[in-house]
């Protein structure tokens, strides 16, 4: 197994600075970045920074594409039931499981455990929210049904209104 990259082992603030410099410099100027890091007390070659920069740029590009695709989907498909969020949580859970199996570079058991705990919490909150929405819709449907019956609407019209409120497709 190859040794971990020196860049991954940089202090958080230095690595954050490097990431920002790479993005702002459009993933170029590796020699200057190497010199800047050397001045900060970290001896990293421009080749090491370039390798890291290529991987970082690919991840950033993939993230941007995924964000654009998710926005396009969410704009075109309303998600009143939270199905997209549920699917996203499942996707991230799968990624966490894959990380756990592979123990990808930089991933520690603590980080994976924290991610799983946060995902579990998000899943519980998502399910609670869905239950609340269903309960509110059911209460609203019952109230509307009472008002509609008092107003003299036909049973078919009352059922149609109730079905629409509850999102039931006939």
DSSP file (Angstrom, degrees, kcal/mol; ACC not computed):
  #  RESIDUE AA STRUCTURE BP1 BP2  ACC     N-H-->O    O-->H-N    N-H-->O    O-->H-N    TCO  KAPPA ALPHA  PHI   PSI    X-CA   Y-CA   Z-CA
    1    1 A X              0   0    0      0, 0.0     3,-0.1     0, 0.0     2,-0.1   0.000 360.0 360.0 360.0 135.3    0.0    0.0    0.0
    2    2 A X        -     0   0    0      1,-0.1     3,-0.1     3,-0.0     2,-0.0  -0.362 360.0-101.7 -69.2 147.2    1.3    3.4   -0.9
    3    3 A X        -     0   0    0      1,-0.1    -1,-0.1    -2,-0.1     3,-0.1  -0.333  46.5 -91.3 -67.0 153.3    2.2    5.8    1.9
    4    4 A X        -     0   0    0      1,-0.1    -1,-0.1    -3,-0.1     5,-0.0  -0.336  50.4 -96.0 -64.3 145.3   -0.4    8.6    2.6
    5    5 A X     >  -     0   0    0      1,-0.1     4,-1.0    -3,-0.1     3,-0.2  -0.291  21.5-130.7 -60.7 142.4    0.2   11.8    0.8
    6    6 A X  T  4 S+     0   0    0      1,-0.2     4,-0.3     2,-0.2     3,-0.2   0.828 108.5  60.1 -62.7 -30.6    2.1   14.5    2.7
    7    7 A X  T >4 S+     0   0    0      1,-0.2     3,-1.4     2,-0.2    -1,-0.2   0.899 100.0  52.9 -66.7 -40.1   -0.7   16.9    1.7
    8    8 A X  T 34 S+     0   0    0      1,-0.3    -1,-0.2    -3,-0.2    -2,-0.2   0.807 108.0  53.4 -63.5 -28.4   -3.3   14.9    3.5
    9    9 A X  T 3< S+     0   0    0     -4,-1.0    -1,-0.3    -3,-0.2    -2,-0.2   0.454  83.9 114.6 -87.7  -1.1   -1.1   15.0    6.6
   10   10 A X  S <  S-     0   0    0     -3,-1.4    -3,-0.0    -4,-0.3    32,-0.0  -0.302  82.9 -88.7 -63.7 152.6   -0.8   18.9    6.5
   11   11 A X     >  -     0   0    0      1,-0.1     4,-2.7     4,-0.1     3,-0.5  -0.319  43.0-110.1 -57.9 149.0   -2.4   20.7    9.4
   12   12 A X  H  > S+     0   0    0      1,-0.3     4,-2.7     2,-0.2     5,-0.2   0.872 116.4  49.5 -52.6 -45.0   -6.1   21.6    8.7
   13   13 A X  H  > S+     0   0    0      2,-0.2     4,-1.9     1,-0.2    -1,-0.3   0.866 112.7  47.2 -67.6 -35.0   -5.6   25.3    8.3
   14   14 A X  H  > S+     0   0    0     -3,-0.5     4,-2.6     2,-0.2    -2,-0.2   0.914 113.6  47.8 -70.8 -43.1   -2.6   24.8    5.9
   15   15 A X  H  X S+     0   0    0     -4,-2.7     4,-2.9     2,-0.2    -2,-0.2   0.898 110.8  51.8 -64.6 -39.6   -4.5   22.3    3.8
   16   16 A X  H  X S+     0   0    0     -4,-2.7     4,-2.3    -5,-0.3    -1,-0.2   0.908 110.2  49.4 -62.2 -41.4   -7.6   24.6    3.8
   17   17 A X  H  X S+     0   0    0     -4,-1.9     4,-2.8     2,-0.2    -2,-0.2   0.930 111.8  48.5 -61.8 -45.5   -5.3   27.4    2.5
   18   18 A X  H  X S+     0   0    0     -4,-2.6     4,-2.7     2,-0.2    -2,-0.2   0.925 110.6  50.3 -62.2 -45.3   -3.9   25.1   -0.2
   19   19 A X  H  X S+     0   0    0     -4,-2.9     4,-2.2     1,-0.2    -1,-0.2   0.928 113.1  46.4 -58.4 -45.1   -7.3   24.0   -1.3
   20   20 A X  H  X S+     0   0    0     -4,-2.3     4,-3.0     1,-0.2     5,-0.2   0.916 112.1  50.5 -64.0 -43.0   -8.5   27.6   -1.6
   21   21 A X  H  X S+     0   0    0     -4,-2.8     4,-2.1     1,-0.2    -2,-0.2   0.884 109.4  51.7 -63.5 -38.7   -5.3   28.6   -3.4
   22   22 A X  H  <>S+     0   0    0     -4,-2.7     5,-3.5     2,-0.2     6,-0.3   0.935 113.6  43.5 -62.8 -45.9   -5.7   25.7   -5.9
   23   23 A X  H ><5S+     0   0    0     -4,-2.2     3,-1.6     1,-0.2    -2,-0.2   0.946 116.1  46.5 -65.5 -48.5   -9.3   26.7   -6.6
   24   24 A X  H 3<5S+     0   0    0     -4,-3.0    -1,-0.2     1,-0.3    -2,-0.2   0.824 113.1  50.2 -64.5 -30.9   -8.5   30.4   -6.9
   25   25 A X  T 3<5S-     0   0    0     -4,-2.1     3,-0.3    -5,-0.2    -1,-0.3   0.279 114.2-117.1 -89.7  10.5   -5.5   29.7   -9.1
   26   26 A X  T < 5 -     0   0    0     -3,-1.6    -3,-0.2     1,-0.2    -2,-0.1   0.875  68.3 -61.0  54.5  40.6   -7.6   27.5  -11.4
   27   27 A X  S   <S+     0   0    0     -5,-3.5     2,-0.3     1,-0.2    -1,-0.2   0.916 115.0 101.4  54.2  51.1   -5.5   24.5  -10.5
   28   28 A X        +     0   0    0     -3,-0.3    -1,-0.2    -6,-0.3    -3,-0.1  -0.858  38.7  67.6-145.0 179.9   -2.2   26.0  -11.8
   29   29 A X     >  +     0   0    0     -2,-0.3     4,-2.1    -3,-0.1     5,-0.2   0.883  50.2 159.6  72.1  39.5    0.9   27.6  -10.4
   30   30 A X  H  >  +     0   0    0      1,-0.2     4,-2.4     2,-0.2     5,-0.1   0.833  69.6  55.5 -65.7 -33.8    2.1   24.5   -8.6
   31   31 A X  H  > S+     0   0    0      2,-0.2     4,-2.1     1,-0.2    -1,-0.2   0.927 109.3  46.7 -65.7 -43.3    5.7   25.8   -8.4
   32   32 A X  H  > S+     0   0    0      2,-0.2     4,-2.7     1,-0.2    -2,-0.2   0.896 111.8  51.3 -64.4 -40.6    4.6   29.0   -6.7
   33   33 A X  H  X S+     0   0    0     -4,-2.1     4,-2.6     2,-0.2    -1,-0.2   0.897 108.1  52.5 -63.1 -39.5    2.4   26.9   -4.3
   34   34 A X  H  X S+     0   0    0     -4,-2.4     4,-2.1     2,-0.2    10,-0.4   0.909 111.0  47.1 -61.3 -42.3    5.4   24.7   -3.5
   35   35 A X  H  X S+     0   0    0     -4,-2.1     4,-2.2     2,-0.2    -2,-0.2   0.906 111.3  50.8 -66.1 -42.1    7.5   27.8   -2.7
   36   36 A X  H  X S+     0   0    0     -4,-2.7     4,-1.1     1,-0.2    -2,-0.2   0.905 111.5  48.0 -62.2 -41.5    4.7   29.3   -0.5
   37   37 A X  H  <>S+     0   0    0     -4,-2.6     5,-2.9     2,-0.2     4,-0.3   0.889 109.0  53.4 -66.4 -38.6    4.4   26.0    1.4
   38   38 A X  H ><5S+     0   0    0     -4,-2.1     3,-1.5     1,-0.2    -2,-0.2   0.906 106.2  53.4 -62.3 -40.4    8.2   25.8    1.8
   39   39 A X  H 3<5S+     0   0    0     -4,-2.2    -1,-0.2     1,-0.3    -2,-0.2   0.779 107.2  52.6 -64.7 -25.6    8.0   29.3    3.3
   40   40 A X  T 3<5S-     0   0    0     -4,-1.1    -1,-0.3    -3,-0.3    -2,-0.2   0.454 129.6 -98.0 -88.2  -1.5    5.4   28.1    5.7
   41   41 A X  T < 5S+     0   0    0     -3,-1.5     2,-0.5    -4,-0.3    -3,-0.2   0.633  88.3 116.4  98.0  15.8    7.7   25.2    6.8
   42   42 A X      < -     0   0    0     -5,-2.9     2,-1.1    -6,-0.1    -1,-0.2  -0.959  51.7-152.1-123.8 116.6    6.3   22.4    4.6
   43   43 A X        +     0   0    0     -2,-0.5     2,-0.4    -5,-0.1    -8,-0.1  -0.726  32.7 153.6 -92.5  96.8    8.5   20.9    1.9
   44   44 A X        -     0   0    0     -2,-1.1    -6,-0.2   -10,-0.4    -7,-0.1  -0.984  39.0-125.3-125.8 134.2    6.3   19.6   -0.8
   45   45 A X     >  -     0   0    0     -2,-0.4     4,-2.0     1,-0.1     5,-0.2  -0.346  21.2-119.0 -74.8 157.6    7.3   19.2   -4.4
   46   46 A X  H  > S+     0   0    0      1,-0.2     4,-2.4     2,-0.2     5,-0.1   0.828 116.3  57.7 -63.9 -29.7    5.3   20.8   -7.2
   47   47 A X  H  > S+     0   0    0      2,-0.2     4,-2.7     1,-0.2    -1,-0.2   0.906 105.5  48.2 -66.5 -41.6    4.7   17.3   -8.6
   48   48 A X  H  > S+     0   0    0      2,-0.2     4,-2.3     1,-0.2    -2,-0.2   0.908 113.8  47.0 -64.6 -41.6    3.1   16.2   -5.3
   49   49 A X  H  X S+     0   0    0     -4,-2.0     4,-3.1     2,-0.2    -2,-0.2   0.897 111.6  51.9 -66.7 -39.1    0.9   19.3   -5.3
   50   50 A X  H  X S+     0   0    0     -4,-2.4     4,-2.6     2,-0.2    -2,-0.2   0.925 109.5  48.7 -63.5 -45.5    0.0   18.7   -8.9
   51   51 A X  H  X S+     0   0    0     -4,-2.7     4,-1.9     2,-0.2    -2,-0.2   0.937 115.6  44.2 -59.1 -46.6   -1.1   15.1   -8.2
   52   52 A X  H  X S+     0   0    0     -4,-2.3     4,-2.9     1,-0.2    -2,-0.2   0.921 112.3  53.3 -63.1 -43.7   -3.2   16.3   -5.3
   53   53 A X  H  X S+     0   0    0     -4,-3.1     4,-2.9     1,-0.2    -2,-0.2   0.880 106.7  51.7 -60.6 -40.2   -4.5   19.2   -7.4
   54   54 A X  H  X S+     0   0    0     -4,-2.6     4,-2.1     2,-0.2    -1,-0.2   0.929 113.2  44.1 -62.9 -45.0   -5.6   16.9  -10.2
   55   55 A X  H  X S+     0   0    0     -4,-1.9     4,-2.3     2,-0.2    -2,-0.2   0.920 115.1  48.8 -65.7 -43.4   -7.5   14.6   -7.8
   56   56 A X  H  X S+     0   0    0     -4,-2.9     4,-2.7     1,-0.2    -2,-0.2   0.912 110.9  50.3 -62.7 -43.8   -9.0   17.6   -6.0
   57   57 A X  H  X S+     0   0    0     -4,-2.9     4,-2.6    -5,-0.2    -1,-0.2   0.900 110.1  50.6 -62.2 -41.2  -10.1   19.2   -9.2
   58   58 A X  H  X S+     0   0    0     -4,-2.1     4,-2.4     2,-0.2    -2,-0.2   0.919 112.5  46.5 -63.7 -43.3  -11.8   16.0  -10.4
   59   59 A X  H  X S+     0   0    0     -4,-2.3     4,-2.4     2,-0.2    -2,-0.2   0.914 113.2  49.0 -64.4 -42.5  -13.7   15.7   -7.1
   60   60 A X  H  X S+     0   0    0     -4,-2.7     4,-2.5     2,-0.2    -2,-0.2   0.905 111.5  49.4 -63.6 -41.8  -14.7   19.3   -7.2
   61   61 A X  H  X S+     0   0    0     -4,-2.6     4,-2.4     2,-0.2    -2,-0.2   0.912 111.3  49.0 -63.0 -43.9  -15.9   18.9  -10.8
   62   62 A X  H  X S+     0   0    0     -4,-2.4     4,-2.6     1,-0.2    -2,-0.2   0.889 111.3  50.3 -63.6 -39.3  -17.9   15.8   -9.9
   63   63 A X  H  X S+     0   0    0     -4,-2.4     4,-2.5     2,-0.2    -2,-0.2   0.913 110.4  49.3 -65.4 -43.0  -19.4   17.6   -7.0
   64   64 A X  H  X S+     0   0    0     -4,-2.5     4,-2.5     2,-0.2    -2,-0.2   0.918 112.6  47.9 -62.0 -43.0  -20.4   20.6   -9.1
   65   65 A X  H  X S+     0   0    0     -4,-2.4     4,-2.6     2,-0.2    -2,-0.2   0.925 112.0  48.9 -64.2 -44.2  -22.0   18.3  -11.7
   66   66 A X  H  X S+     0   0    0     -4,-2.6     4,-2.7     1,-0.2    -1,-0.2   0.893 111.5  50.5 -62.4 -39.6  -23.9   16.3   -9.1
   67   67 A X  H  X S+     0   0    0     -4,-2.5     4,-2.4     2,-0.2    -2,-0.2   0.921 111.4  47.5 -64.4 -44.4  -25.1   19.6   -7.6
   68   68 A X  H  X S+     0   0    0     -4,-2.5     4,-2.4     2,-0.2    -2,-0.2   0.907 113.7  47.6 -63.5 -41.8  -26.3   20.9  -11.0
   69   69 A X  H  X S+     0   0    0     -4,-2.6     4,-2.5     2,-0.2    -2,-0.2   0.916 111.7  49.7 -66.4 -42.5  -28.0   17.6  -11.7
   70   70 A X  H  X S+     0   0    0     -4,-2.7     4,-2.9     1,-0.2    -2,-0.2   0.898 111.6  49.3 -62.5 -39.9  -29.7   17.5   -8.3
   71   71 A X  H  X S+     0   0    0     -4,-2.4     4,-2.3     2,-0.2    -2,-0.2   0.919 110.7  49.8 -65.6 -42.7  -30.9   21.1   -8.8
   72   72 A X  H  X S+     0   0    0     -4,-2.4     4,-1.6     2,-0.2    -2,-0.2   0.910 113.9  45.9 -62.0 -41.9  -32.3   20.2  -12.3
   73   73 A X  H  X S+     0   0    0     -4,-2.5     4,-2.1     2,-0.2    -2,-0.2   0.939 113.4  47.9 -66.8 -46.3  -34.1   17.2  -10.9
   74   74 A X  H  < S+     0   0    0     -4,-2.9    -2,-0.2     1,-0.2    -1,-0.2   0.836 111.5  51.6 -66.8 -30.6  -35.5   19.1   -7.9
   75   75 A X  H  < S+     0   0    0     -4,-2.3    -1,-0.2    -5,-0.2    -2,-0.2   0.847 117.1  38.7 -70.4 -33.4  -36.6   21.9  -10.1
   76   76 A X  H  < S+     0   0    0     -4,-1.6     2,-0.5     1,-0.2    -2,-0.2   0.680 118.0  47.7 -93.0 -18.1  -38.5   19.6  -12.4
   77   77 A X  S  < S-     0   0    0     -4,-2.1    -1,-0.2    -5,-0.1     2,-0.0  -0.932  78.6-139.3-128.3 108.4  -39.9   17.1   -9.9
   78   78 A X        -     0   0    0     -2,-0.5     2,-0.2    -3,-0.1     3,-0.1  -0.346  11.8-158.2 -62.9 147.7  -41.6   18.4   -6.8
   79   79 A X    >   +     0   0    0      1,-0.1     3,-0.9    -5,-0.1     6,-0.1  -0.523  32.0 150.3-130.6  65.7  -40.8   16.5   -3.7
   80   80 A X  T 3  S+     0   0    0      1,-0.2    -1,-0.1    -2,-0.2    53,-0.0   0.775  77.4  51.4 -68.9 -25.6  -43.5   17.0   -1.1
   81   81 A X  T 3  S-     0   0    0     -3,-0.1    -1,-0.2    52,-0.0    49,-0.1   0.520 109.7-118.8 -90.2  -6.0  -42.9   13.5    0.4
   82   82 A X    <>  +     0   0    0     -3,-0.9     4,-2.2     3,-0.1     5,-0.2   0.731  66.0 142.5  76.7  21.3  -39.2   14.0    0.9
   83   83 A X  H  >  +     0   0    0      1,-0.2     4,-2.5     2,-0.2     5,-0.2   0.876  69.2  51.8 -64.2 -37.6  -38.4   11.1   -1.4
   84   84 A X  H  > S+     0   0    0      2,-0.2     4,-2.6     1,-0.2    -1,-0.2   0.919 110.0  48.6 -66.8 -41.7  -35.4   12.8   -2.9
   85   85 A X  H  > S+     0   0    0      2,-0.2     4,-2.5     1,-0.2    -1,-0.2   0.907 111.1  51.1 -63.1 -40.6  -33.9   13.5    0.5
   86   86 A X  H  X S+     0   0    0     -4,-2.2     4,-2.1     2,-0.2    -2,-0.2   0.915 110.9  48.3 -61.5 -43.3  -34.5    9.9    1.5
   87   87 A X  H  X S+     0   0    0     -4,-2.5     4,-2.3     2,-0.2    -2,-0.2   0.901 110.9  51.2 -64.6 -40.5  -32.7    8.7   -1.7
   88   88 A X  H  X S+     0   0    0     -4,-2.6     4,-2.6     2,-0.2     5,-0.2   0.912 108.6  51.1 -63.3 -42.5  -29.8   11.1   -1.0
   89   89 A X  H  X S+     0   0    0     -4,-2.5     4,-2.5     1,-0.2    -1,-0.2   0.917 110.3  49.6 -60.9 -42.5  -29.5    9.8    2.5
   90   90 A X  H  X S+     0   0    0     -4,-2.1     4,-2.2     2,-0.2    -1,-0.2   0.897 110.0  51.3 -63.5 -39.4  -29.4    6.2    1.2
   91   91 A X  H  X S+     0   0    0     -4,-2.3     4,-2.2     2,-0.2    -2,-0.2   0.923 111.9  45.8 -63.3 -44.3  -26.7    7.2   -1.3
   92   92 A X  H  X S+     0   0    0     -4,-2.6     4,-2.6     2,-0.2    -1,-0.2   0.872 110.2  54.6 -68.0 -36.1  -24.6    8.8    1.4
   93   93 A X  H  X S+     0   0    0     -4,-2.5     4,-2.3    -5,-0.2    -1,-0.2   0.911 108.3  49.4 -61.6 -40.9  -25.1    5.8    3.6
   94   94 A X  H  X S+     0   0    0     -4,-2.2     4,-2.6     2,-0.2    -2,-0.2   0.914 110.6  50.1 -63.4 -42.4  -23.9    3.5    0.8
   95   95 A X  H  X S+     0   0    0     -4,-2.2     4,-2.7     1,-0.2    -2,-0.2   0.903 109.8  50.9 -62.7 -40.9  -20.8    5.8    0.3
   96   96 A X  H  X S+     0   0    0     -4,-2.6     4,-2.4     2,-0.2    -1,-0.2   0.903 110.2  49.6 -63.0 -40.4  -20.1    5.6    4.1
   97   97 A X  H  X S+     0   0    0     -4,-2.3     4,-2.3     2,-0.2    -2,-0.2   0.924 110.7  49.6 -63.9 -43.9  -20.3    1.8    3.9
   98   98 A X  H  X S+     0   0    0     -4,-2.6     4,-2.6     1,-0.2     5,-0.3   0.913 110.8  50.6 -60.5 -42.7  -17.9    1.8    1.0
   99   99 A X  H  X S+     0   0    0     -4,-2.7     4,-3.7     1,-0.2     5,-0.5   0.909 108.9  51.8 -60.9 -42.0  -15.5    4.0    2.9
  100  100 A X  H  < S+     0   0    0     -4,-2.4    -1,-0.2     1,-0.2    -2,-0.2   0.908 112.0  46.0 -62.3 -41.8  -15.7    1.8    5.8
  101  101 A X  H  < S+     0   0    0     -4,-2.3    -2,-0.2     1,-0.2    -1,-0.2   0.905 126.7  28.5 -67.3 -41.4  -14.9   -1.3    3.7
  102  102 A X  H  < S-     0   0    0     -4,-2.6    -2,-0.2    -5,-0.2    -3,-0.2   0.700  90.1-143.7 -92.2 -21.8  -12.0    0.4    1.9
  103  103 A X     <  -     0   0    0     -4,-3.7     3,-0.2    -5,-0.3    -3,-0.2   0.979  30.2-144.1  47.3  63.2  -11.0    2.9    4.6
  104  104 A X    >   -     0   0    0     -5,-0.5     3,-2.5     1,-0.2    -1,-0.0   0.021  32.4 -65.0 -53.4 161.3  -10.2    5.4    1.9
  105  105 A X  T 3  S+     0   0    0      1,-0.3    -1,-0.2     3,-0.0     3,-0.1  -0.239 123.6   7.7 -52.9 125.5   -7.3    7.8    2.3
  106  106 A X  T 3  S+     0   0    0      1,-0.3     2,-0.5    -3,-0.2    -1,-0.3   0.297  95.7 125.9  86.5  -9.9   -7.8   10.1    5.2
  107  107 A X    <   -     0   0    0     -3,-2.5     2,-0.3    -8,-0.1    -1,-0.3  -0.710  38.7-170.9 -86.4 126.7  -10.9    8.4    6.5
  108  108 A X     >  -     0   0    0     -2,-0.5     4,-2.4    -3,-0.1     5,-0.2  -0.745  37.0-112.1-109.7 163.0  -10.7    7.3   10.1
  109  109 A X  H  > S+     0   0    0     -2,-0.3     4,-2.7     1,-0.2     5,-0.2   0.868 119.3  55.8 -60.1 -36.0  -13.1    5.1   12.0
  110  110 A X  H  > S+     0   0    0      2,-0.2     4,-2.5     1,-0.2    -1,-0.2   0.927 108.2  47.0 -62.9 -45.5  -14.1    8.2   14.1
  111  111 A X  H  > S+     0   0    0      2,-0.2     4,-2.3     1,-0.2    -2,-0.2   0.916 114.1  47.0 -63.2 -43.8  -15.0   10.2   10.9
  112  112 A X  H  X S+     0   0    0     -4,-2.4     4,-2.5     2,-0.2    -2,-0.2   0.916 112.4  50.2 -65.2 -42.9  -17.0    7.3    9.5
  113  113 A X  H  X S+     0   0    0     -4,-2.7     4,-2.4     1,-0.2    -2,-0.2   0.905 110.8  49.3 -62.0 -42.1  -18.8    6.7   12.8
  114  114 A X  H  X S+     0   0    0     -4,-2.5     4,-2.4     2,-0.2    -1,-0.2   0.906 110.8  50.1 -63.8 -41.7  -19.7   10.4   13.0
  115  115 A X  H  X S+     0   0    0     -4,-2.3     4,-2.4     2,-0.2    -2,-0.2   0.914 111.1  48.8 -62.9 -43.1  -21.0   10.4    9.5
  116  116 A X  H  X S+     0   0    0     -4,-2.5     4,-2.6     2,-0.2    -2,-0.2   0.909 110.8  50.6 -63.9 -42.1  -23.2    7.3   10.2
  117  117 A X  H  X S+     0   0    0     -4,-2.4     4,-2.2     2,-0.2    -2,-0.2   0.918 111.9  47.1 -62.2 -43.4  -24.5    8.9   13.4
  118  118 A X  H  X S+     0   0    0     -4,-2.4     4,-2.4     2,-0.2    -2,-0.2   0.895 112.5  49.7 -66.3 -39.7  -25.4   12.1   11.5
  119  119 A X  H  X S+     0   0    0     -4,-2.4     4,-2.5     2,-0.2    -2,-0.2   0.903 109.8  51.0 -65.0 -40.8  -27.1   10.1    8.7
  120  120 A X  H  X S+     0   0    0     -4,-2.6     4,-2.3     2,-0.2    -2,-0.2   0.922 111.0  48.7 -62.0 -43.4  -29.1    8.1   11.2
  121  121 A X  H  X S+     0   0    0     -4,-2.2     4,-2.4     1,-0.2    -2,-0.2   0.912 111.4  49.7 -62.1 -43.2  -30.2   11.3   12.9
  122  122 A X  H  X S+     0   0    0     -4,-2.4     4,-2.5     1,-0.2    -2,-0.2   0.889 109.7  51.8 -63.9 -38.8  -31.2   12.7    9.5
  123  123 A X  H  X S+     0   0    0     -4,-2.5     4,-2.4     2,-0.2    -2,-0.2   0.926 110.1  48.1 -63.6 -45.0  -33.1    9.6    8.6
  124  124 A X  H  X S+     0   0    0     -4,-2.3     4,-2.4     1,-0.2    -2,-0.2   0.930 113.3  47.5 -61.5 -45.6  -35.1    9.7   11.8
  125  125 A X  H  X S+     0   0    0     -4,-2.4     4,-2.6     1,-0.2    -1,-0.2   0.887 110.3  53.1 -63.5 -38.4  -35.9   13.4   11.3
  126  126 A X  H  X S+     0   0    0     -4,-2.5     4,-2.3     2,-0.2    -1,-0.2   0.928 110.6  46.5 -61.5 -45.2  -36.9   12.7    7.7
  127  127 A X  H  X S+     0   0    0     -4,-2.4     4,-2.2     2,-0.2    -2,-0.2   0.886 112.2  50.8 -65.9 -39.3  -39.3   10.0    8.8
  128  128 A X  H  X S+     0   0    0     -4,-2.4     4,-2.4     2,-0.2    -2,-0.2   0.920 110.4  49.6 -62.8 -43.5  -40.7   12.2   11.6
  129  129 A X  H  X S+     0   0    0     -4,-2.6     4,-2.5     1,-0.2    -2,-0.2   0.919 110.2  50.3 -62.0 -44.1  -41.3   15.0    9.1
  130  130 A X  H  X S+     0   0    0     -4,-2.3     4,-2.4     1,-0.2    -1,-0.2   0.904 110.8  49.3 -61.4 -41.7  -43.1   12.6    6.7
  131  131 A X  H  X S+     0   0    0     -4,-2.2     4,-2.4     2,-0.2    -1,-0.2   0.902 111.0  50.1 -64.4 -41.1  -45.3   11.4    9.5
  132  132 A X  H  X S+     0   0    0     -4,-2.4     4,-2.7     2,-0.2    -2,-0.2   0.914 110.5  49.5 -63.2 -43.1  -46.2   15.0   10.5
  133  133 A X  H  X S+     0   0    0     -4,-2.5     4,-2.5     1,-0.2    -2,-0.2   0.925 111.8  48.3 -62.8 -44.2  -47.0   15.9    6.9
  134  134 A X  H  X S+     0   0    0     -4,-2.4     4,-2.4     2,-0.2    -1,-0.2   0.913 112.5  49.1 -62.1 -42.2  -49.3   12.9    6.5
  135  135 A X  H  X S+     0   0    0     -4,-2.4     4,-2.5     2,-0.2    -2,-0.2   0.913 112.0  48.0 -64.1 -44.0  -51.0   13.7    9.9
  136  136 A X  H  X S+     0   0    0     -4,-2.7     4,-2.6     2,-0.2    -1,-0.2   0.906 112.6  49.0 -63.9 -41.2  -51.6   17.3    8.9
  137  137 A X  H  X S+     0   0    0     -4,-2.5     4,-2.4    -5,-0.2    -2,-0.2   0.902 111.5  49.6 -64.7 -40.7  -52.9   16.3    5.5
  138  138 A X  H  X S+     0   0    0     -4,-2.4     4,-2.2     2,-0.2    -2,-0.2   0.922 112.3  47.3 -64.6 -44.4  -55.2   13.8    7.1
  139  139 A X  H  X S+     0   0    0     -4,-2.5     4,-2.3     1,-0.2    -2,-0.2   0.916 112.9  49.2 -62.4 -43.9  -56.5   16.4    9.6
  140  140 A X  H  X S+     0   0    0     -4,-2.6     4,-2.7     1,-0.2     5,-0.2   0.902 109.9  51.7 -62.8 -40.4  -57.0   18.9    6.9
  141  141 A X  H  X S+     0   0    0     -4,-2.4     4,-2.3     1,-0.2    -1,-0.2   0.899 109.7  49.3 -63.8 -40.8  -58.9   16.4    4.8
  142  142 A X  H  X S+     0   0    0     -4,-2.2     4,-2.1     2,-0.2    -2,-0.2   0.915 112.6  47.4 -64.6 -43.1  -61.2   15.6    7.7
  143  143 A X  H  X S+     0   0    0     -4,-2.3     4,-2.4     2,-0.2    -2,-0.2   0.929 113.6  47.0 -63.1 -46.1  -61.9   19.3    8.3
  144  144 A X  H  X S+     0   0    0     -4,-2.7     4,-3.0     1,-0.2    -1,-0.2   0.887 109.8  54.7 -63.6 -38.2  -62.6   20.0    4.6
  145  145 A X  H  X S+     0   0    0     -4,-2.3     4,-2.4    -5,-0.2    -1,-0.2   0.919 109.0  47.6 -61.5 -44.4  -64.8   16.9    4.4
  146  146 A X  H  X S+     0   0    0     -4,-2.1     4,-2.2     2,-0.2    -2,-0.2   0.933 114.8  45.7 -61.9 -46.4  -67.0   18.2    7.3
  147  147 A X  H  X S+     0   0    0     -4,-2.4     4,-2.0     1,-0.2    -2,-0.2   0.910 113.0  50.3 -64.1 -42.9  -67.2   21.6    5.8
  148  148 A X  H  <>S+     0   0    0     -4,-3.0     5,-2.4     2,-0.2     4,-0.4   0.892 110.2  49.0 -64.8 -40.4  -68.0   20.2    2.3
  149  149 A X  H ><5S+     0   0    0     -4,-2.4     3,-1.1     1,-0.2    -1,-0.2   0.910 111.4  49.8 -65.4 -41.7  -70.8   17.9    3.7
  150  150 A X  H 3<5S+     0   0    0     -4,-2.2    -1,-0.2     1,-0.3    -2,-0.2   0.864 107.6  55.7 -62.3 -35.2  -72.3   20.9    5.6
  151  151 A X  T 3<5S-     0   0    0     -4,-2.0    -1,-0.3    -5,-0.2    -2,-0.2   0.523 120.4-109.6 -77.9  -5.0  -72.2   22.9    2.4
  152  152 A X  T < 5 +     0   0    0     -3,-1.1    -3,-0.2    -4,-0.4    -2,-0.1   0.665  59.2 159.8  89.5  16.6  -74.2   20.3    0.5
  153  153 A X      < -     0   0    0     -5,-2.4    -1,-0.2     1,-0.1     2,-0.0  -0.399  46.2-102.3 -69.8 151.1  -71.5   18.9   -1.7
  154  154 A X     >  -     0   0    0      1,-0.1     4,-2.5    -2,-0.1     5,-0.2  -0.322  27.9-112.8 -68.8 154.8  -72.1   15.5   -3.2
  155  155 A X  H  > S+     0   0    0      1,-0.2     4,-2.5     2,-0.2     5,-0.2   0.860 119.3  54.8 -57.0 -34.6  -70.3   12.5   -1.7
  156  156 A X  H  > S+     0   0    0      2,-0.2     4,-2.2     1,-0.2    -1,-0.2   0.914 109.1  46.4 -65.7 -42.0  -68.4   12.1   -4.9
  157  157 A X  H  > S+     0   0    0      2,-0.2     4,-2.4     1,-0.2    -2,-0.2   0.901 112.2  50.8 -66.2 -40.9  -67.2   15.7   -4.8
  158  158 A X  H  X S+     0   0    0     -4,-2.5     4,-2.6     1,-0.2    -2,-0.2   0.920 111.3  48.1 -62.1 -44.2  -66.2   15.3   -1.1
  159  159 A X  H  X S+     0   0    0     -4,-2.5     4,-2.7     2,-0.2    -2,-0.2   0.880 110.2  52.4 -63.6 -38.4  -64.3   12.1   -1.9
  160  160 A X  H  X S+     0   0    0     -4,-2.2     4,-2.2     2,-0.2    -2,-0.2   0.926 111.5  45.8 -63.2 -44.9  -62.5   13.9   -4.8
  161  161 A X  H  X S+     0   0    0     -4,-2.4     4,-2.3     2,-0.2    -2,-0.2   0.934 113.6  49.3 -63.3 -46.5  -61.5   16.8   -2.5
  162  162 A X  H  X S+     0   0    0     -4,-2.6     4,-2.3     1,-0.2    -2,-0.2   0.919 110.9  50.3 -59.4 -44.6  -60.3   14.4    0.2
  163  163 A X  H  X>S+     0   0    0     -4,-2.7     5,-2.7     1,-0.2     4,-0.8   0.894 110.2  49.7 -62.0 -40.9  -58.3   12.4   -2.3
  164  164 A X  H  <5S+     0   0    0     -4,-2.2     3,-0.4     3,-0.2    -1,-0.2   0.903 110.9  49.2 -67.0 -40.2  -56.6   15.5   -3.7
  165  165 A X  H  <5S+     0   0    0     -4,-2.3    -2,-0.2     1,-0.2    -1,-0.2   0.915 115.4  43.5 -64.5 -41.6  -55.6   16.7   -0.2
  166  166 A X  H  <5S-     0   0    0     -4,-2.3    -1,-0.2    -5,-0.2    -2,-0.2   0.550 112.2-119.9 -82.6  -6.8  -54.2   13.3    0.7
  167  167 A X  T  <5 +     0   0    0     -4,-0.8     2,-0.5    -3,-0.4    -3,-0.2   0.784  56.2 157.7  75.7  26.3  -52.5   12.9   -2.6
  168  168 A X      < -     0   0    0     -5,-2.7     2,-0.5    -6,-0.2    -1,-0.3  -0.754  32.6-145.5 -88.8 125.9  -54.4    9.8   -3.5
  169  169 A X              0   0    0     -2,-0.5    -5,-0.0     1,-0.1    -1,-0.0  -0.792 360.0 360.0 -92.4 127.1  -54.4    9.1   -7.2
  170  170 A X              0   0    0     -2,-0.5    -1,-0.1   -10,-0.1    -2,-0.0   0.437 360.0 360.0 -88.5 360.0  -57.6    7.5   -8.5
